[in-house]
Amino acid sequence: MTLHFASRMDRLGTESAFEVLAQARRLEAEGRSVVHLEIGEPDFATPPHIVEAAHQAMVDGATHYTPAAGLAPVREAVAAAQQRRAGVPVSAGQVVVVPGSKNILHFALLALIEPGDEVILPDPGYPVYRSLTEFVGATAVPVAIREENDFRVDPEEVAAAITPRTRMLILNSPQNPTGGVLAESDLDRLAELAQRHDLWVVSDEIYSEICFCDLPRPIWSRPGLAERTIVMDGLSKTYAMCGWRLGYGIMPEPLARRMETLLINTSACAASFTQLAAVAALESPLSEPAVSAMVSEFRARRDLLVGGLREIPGFSCHLPLASFYAFPNVSGTGIPSRELAHRLLDEAGVAALAGETFGDQGVDHLRFAYTVSQADIATALERIGSFVRSARPVATAGS
Ligand SMILES: Cc1ncc(COP(=O)(O)O)c(C=O)c1O
C-alpha cells in the first residue's frame, strides 16, 4: 500500500531536542561518553511528597476518568496558586487541566484561529509555537528576540508586525531558549497593543518559578487582559515532573468550556492520580523548600556554565535571568552554529542545540540546557574548550 499522508502533516515541525537526544543515545550505545545539554528537562527527582501523593491516590482508587477539564480540587488549587502569583481573581472555572501544557496552545489555536489568520510569535522561540500555528493553517509571523535588547521582544517590532489579519500574540517570559525576561514596561505596551488590535494573547509562563530575578506582574494582571489571555503553565519544570504530563491553562470561562469539548474528543482527561499529585505540588508546605533548593542549584550551574563559556575563544554569553538555558553567541569561532553543534556531539561528546532550530534569528548561537550536575558542566566546558581551541584558529583583534 502506498502511504499517503494528509497535506497538513507537511506543515508540522518538531523539537530538535528530541532528535539530538536520540542521536546522543545512539553514540552512547556505541560506548561513547556524551554530556547531555540538549534537553530541557530538570534532572532532579520529583520531590518525594508529590510521588507519595500520587501513590496514595492510586491506592485510594483514583484510577478512573475524571471530568475533562480536571478534578474540582485540582482546578481550585491551580486557581488559588495563579491568583497568588498574579494578584488578580482566578476562578476554578477558568482552569483547564491537560496532559502537558503544549495541549493548551494546540487547543487555543484550534478553538480561535482560522486558516490564513496571522499569529505573532518569538524568534528564536519554542519550536512548537510555529509548528502548531502552521499545522492549523495559520501564518506564523516571527518577531525577533534580540541579544542587544537583553533577549526581550521589542514591543515596537510587535506593533510593526500587526496587520488586519493578526489574531494572536504568543509571549514567553521567562523565555526558552534565551533565558530572557520581559520588563514591566514591555508588558504594559504589549497589553496596550493587544487591547487596541483586539488580539488574543497566549502567555507561556512555564518557567516563571525558575527565575533568578524579580519577575514583573504577568501580562494578564493588567485591566482587560484576563479576558483575552490564555496562560500556559504546568508542573513539568517547576517540580521536575516532565514525565508526569500535567499542564494547565487559565482563560476566560467560555473558552475553557470549548477546550473541555476538545479534551473530551482527544485525551478525555489528564491521568487522575497525576492530577491529585498536582494538589500536593501546589499546596503542600514541603514544596516551597524543594523548589527553592532546585532553583539555587540551577543558579549555581548557570554561573558555572556562563563563566566557563565566556572563557572559550570565540564565545560570548549573555547572563540568562531565568529558566535553565544559556544561549551563547558562537560567531567568533568562525564555525557555523549548526556545524558546531554537530561537531561538538560527534567529536567532543557534548550534546547541544543549534540556535537556528529555534528560528532564523537564533543563528550564530547554541542552546545549552544546564540540566546536568556541576561536575558534568565542568566536563562539558573542558571538552568544548579543547574542541574549539584545536578545531580552528580564532581571529584575534587586529589580526
Ligand atoms: C517554553 C515551553 N513551553 C512549554 C513547554 C512544554 O511543557 P509541557 O511539559 O507542560 O508540555 C516547554 C518544554 O520544553 C517549553 O520550553
The ligand as an SDF file (V2000), in Angstrom:
LIG
                    3D

 16 16  0  0  0  0  0  0  0  0999 V2000
    8.5780   27.3400   26.5420 C   0  0  0  0  0  0  0  0  0  0  0  0
    7.9830   25.9980   26.7720 C   0  0  0  0  0  0  0  0  0  0  0  0
    6.6520   25.8760   26.8190 N   0  0  0  0  0  0  0  0  0  0  0  0
    6.0530   24.6860   27.0120 C   0  0  0  0  0  0  0  0  0  0  0  0
    6.8020   23.5340   27.1630 C   0  0  0  0  0  0  0  0  0  0  0  0
    6.0760   22.2100   27.3140 C   0  0  0  0  0  0  0  0  0  0  0  0
    5.8630   21.8500   28.5940 O   0  0  0  0  0  0  0  0  0  0  0  0
    4.9020   20.6310   28.9990 P   0  0  0  0  0  0  0  0  0  0  0  0
    5.7940   19.5750   29.5460 O   0  0  0  0  0  0  0  0  0  0  0  0
    3.9830   21.2160   30.0360 O   0  0  0  0  0  0  0  0  0  0  0  0
    4.1310   20.2000   27.7760 O   0  0  0  0  0  0  0  0  0  0  0  0
    8.1910   23.6110   27.1200 C   0  0  0  0  0  0  0  0  0  0  0  0
    9.0060   22.3910   27.2380 C   0  0  0  0  0  0  0  0  0  0  0  0
   10.1790   22.3620   26.9750 O   0  0  0  0  0  0  0  0  0  0  0  0
    8.7960   24.8640   26.9190 C   0  0  0  0  0  0  0  0  0  0  0  0
   10.1310   25.0210   26.8720 O   0  0  0  0  0  0  0  0  0  0  0  0
  1  2  1  0
  2  3  1  0
  2 15  2  0
  3  4  2  0
  4  5  1  0
  5  6  1  0
  5 12  2  0
  6  7  1  0
  7  8  1  0
  8  9  2  0
  8 10  1  0
  8 11  1  0
 12 13  1  0
 12 15  1  0
 13 14  2  0
 15 16  1  0
M  END
$$$$
